[in-house]
Amino acid sequence: MKVSIVIPTKNEEVLLPRLLEALAKQTYRHFEIVLADAFSTDRTREIAASMGARVIDGGMPGPGRNLGAKQATGELLFFLDADVLLPNVHFLQDVVAEFESCQADVATCVLKPMSELRTDRIGHGVYNRYVRVTENVMPHASGACILAKRSMHEAIGGFDEQVVFAEDCEYVQRAHKKGFQFRQLTSQPLLVSVRRLERDGRWRIAAKYLYADLYMIMKGPFRHMPYEYVMGGEERKK
């Protein structure tokens, strides 16, 4: 089964290369990389093209993923953030096999922070457990890692581009409401950056996520941005 890895980016010249290097070493080879770039002002596009990715014009994460999906040719769409890292060379092989064996339509992986801080490990552990507990009721997924059947993505109309915050959770919850099966995959963790936690503060981020969950339960998706949002590596330019 061909996999299209779709990565929305903006100014990711620092962290993107390590992800592309990890992808190049994967034992699972039947994949393509589509980079939906939001008009980076650094060398993101040049680096991605030189490392085998197909670069297209993107935008904010939701619209960028949709644009990437439209250009993709795989039966599976694997949405990743530019600052994640694969734990070993068997990641794609194991995750795709588990996705197929559990008959999922859309899924996420267990997330493991690239941090030695105990608070980060505990926090991500709580998050992973919460995703597992709620997967059949109110699915949750981080945009850093969403694997979806193309047929499912197209059936629900992709990411809702009017949703400006927590669009990743809205995406999997809408799929669930339409009868598609969501699963948390546990065969391999995905290594995720803690740069946003370091920049915005860990407790502040936790409070934002809790608020987002309660807001979506009571009022529905976010149609207006509740917080200042900086995409990708833009904060490195400040």
N, C-alpha and C positions, 0 to 999 in steps of 0.2 A: 504494500500500500504506500503510495507516494505521499510524503508529508511536505507541506509548505510552511516554512517557519517565517512568520511575519513579525517584524520588529519595528515599532514606531520609535523614532529618534529625534533628538534635537541636541546638537553640540555634545556628542558622545565620543569624541576622538580619544579620550583617556581610557574609558572602560570597555567600549565596544570591541576593540581588537582581541581581548582575551576570550570573549564569548565566541567570536568567529574562529579563533584558533582552536577552541575546545570542540566546536562543531566539525571542524575539518578532520579531527581525530576520531570521530565516532565510528563504531563498527557498523552501525546502520547507515547505509549510504544513499538510500532512495529518497532524497529530499532536496529541496531548493530553499534559498533564502531570499526573501523579499523585504527590503528595507524601505519603510515609508517615512521619509525624512521631512521634518517640518522646517525646511529651509535653514539648515545649520549654517552658521557663519564660521565654523572651524573646518577641520579636515575630515569630518565624519563621512561625507559622501565619497571623497577620494579614497579613503581607507577601505570603506566597505566594498567599493567597486574593485579595488585591487585585490581583495581577498575573496572574490567570487560571488558577492551578493548582487542581486538586481536592485538598483536604486530607483525609487519613484518619488514623486512629490507626495508628501503626507500632510499632517496637521496635528491637532490635539490627539491624545491617545485613541479615543473612540473612533473618530473619523479616519485617523491614520490606519487603524486596524482594518476598517472597512475598505479603504482604498487598496491596501495590501492584499486583502482577500479577493478583491475583484481582479487583480493581476495574477493571482496565484493559480497554479494548475493542479495542485494535489487534492486527493480525496479527504485528507485530514489537514486542518489548519491549526498550527501550533503558535499561539500568540505568546511572545516572550518580551521582556523588557531588556534594554541594552546593558543594564548593569548586573544581570544575573550571571551565574556560572554553573556549568555542568560538573557534577562530582567525579565522573569517570567516563571512560570511552564507551561504556555500555548503556549510558543513560537513555538515549533515544530508542535503542533496541528493546530495552526492558519496559519502558513506559508505553510504547506503541503496542507491545505484546499484551500488557496488562489492560490497556484501554480496549483492545479487541476482545480479550477473554471475559471481561466483566460486562460486555455489551453496552458500554456507555455511549451516549450521544455527545456529551460534553463533560469535561473533567478538569480537575486541577491536581497539582502534586503537593505532597508535604513540603513545607518550606523550612529551610534551615539557614539561620543567619550566619553571615561571614563575620563573626564576632566572637571574641572570647569572654565577653561580659556575661555574667550569669543572668542578669536581668533580661538581656536580649534572648537568651536561650529559653528562659522560663516563659517570656512573653510569646515567643513563636510557638512554644509547646502548647500554651493555652489556646492560641489561635488555631493550631492544627486540630486540637481536640474539638474545638467549637465547630469547625468545618465538618468534622466527622459526625458529630451529634446532630447537626441540622441538615445534613445532605438530602434527606428525604422529605423535609418539611419546608425549609427556607434556605436553599443553597447559598453558599458564599464562595467567592473565588477572587484571588488577587489578579489584576491585569498582568502581573509579572509572569503568570503561568496559567494559560487556559488552552486546553486541547479540545477541538471541536470537529465533528463531522461537517464537511462542507454543506451537505444536504440539510443539516440542522440549522447551520448558520444562515443559509439562504431562506429556509422556511420561516424563520422568525424575523427576517429582515436585517440581520446583522446587529451591530451595536446601535442603540438609539442615540443619534447624534444630537438630540435635544437634551439628553441627560449629561450634565457637565461635571458631576461628582459621583463617585461610587458607581460609574457606568459598568464596571466589571461585574459587580454583584447584581445589578439590574439585569444584565445580559443573561446570566445563568438562572436567575429567578424567573425571568420571562420564559426561558426555555422550559423550565420545570412546569410552569403553569400551562404550557401548551402540550404537556405530556411527554416531553423528552427526558431521558434518564441522565441524571448528574451523578458523578462519583468522584471521590477523593482517591487518587492513586498513591499507593504506599510502597511500591517496589523500589523506587529511587527518590531521594529528596532532591529538590532544586535549591542551590545555594543562592541566597538573595542578599543584596547590599543593605547596609544599615545607614547609608549616607543621609537619607531623609530623616531618620530618627536622630542622627547626630546634629543635623542642621536645625530641625524644628523642635527637638526635645521629645524624649520618650513618653513622658506622661501626657504631654500635649497631644501627641499623635494618638495615644490610646483613648483619650477623651474624644477626639474627633471621630474615631471609628465607632465608639459607643454611641455618640450622638447620631452618626449617620445611620446606624442600624435602627435606632428608635424612630428617627424621622421617617425612614422608608416604611416601617411598619405602620406608623400612624398617618402619614401624609402621602406616601408614594415617592417616586424618584425625584432627585434634585434637578430642577429645571433652571436654577440660578446658582452660581458658585457661592457657597457659604464662606469660603476662606480664600486667601491669596494662594494661587497655585503657580509653581515654577516647574516647567517641564524639563525632564532629562538633566543634562549636564549644564544647564543655563546658570545655575548657582555658582559654578566655577568661574564664570565671567565677571562676577560682581567684586 
